[in-house]
Every structure is written in C-alpha cells, then in structure tokens.
Amino acid sequence: MLIRPTINDPMTSSCCGPRPGANDAPDIDADDLARMCKALGHPARVRLLRHLADYGDCYFGKLTDVLPLAASTISQHVTILKEAGLIEGASDDKRVCYCVNKERLAQLKQAIGLL
C-alpha cells in the first residue's frame, strides 16, 4: 500500500516516508472494506447513511419520508447497509429503529485514510 503524505501533514516523518502508525492495520480486512465501499456505491444508500448520521440517535421515522423511493427499494438498500455493518436496526411490535454503527463508520474512515 502506498501512502502519499501531504506537505502540511504533521504526521509525516519525511516528504516521502510513511506516517507513524501508517502500517497499523484497521480492524477490517480488504474484503470487509470492499463490502463497505460497495454498500456506499449507490447514491440512495449514501443519502440514507447521511440522514441517519445527521439524525444522531435512533431514527424511528419512515425511511420513505427520507427518499422518494418505494418502500421495497428502500428495504433493499437498508439490507445492503446492514450487511456491510454500517447501520443497525432494531424493531418492536410497532416500529423499527435505525441508527449508524459509529464504530464501524470509524473503521471505514480509518481504512480509507490509510489508502
């Protein structure tokens, strides 16, 4: 993996050398990283993830209010995001709560930062 430091990066040991800690592998492997990136490969899923991240706490509203898509289409997008571990969902008898998996999103950010 090639690390390209920026000129103003305080973590850069030299203009061409790796940053300290750059070889520290995140808690995800290449297949897992690819699964998360693929989950973010559709604008609707990016919008859903952004909405849930902006909302902060568990979102109990209808996701059809977030995107102008059929409920079945949104359900497919949610399933992909859940399988990638980027969002979580819990349900009771009457409603479903969706929220961002903050730890998983942090892992994604860390892994992307190492590219």
Secondary structure, DSSP 4 states (H G I P E B T S, - for coil): ------TT-TT-SSSSSPPTTTT---SS-HHHHHHHHHHTSSHHHHHHHHHHHHH-S-B-S-GGGTSSS-HHHHHHHHHHHHHTTSEEEEE-SS-EEEEE-HHHHHHHHHHHHT-
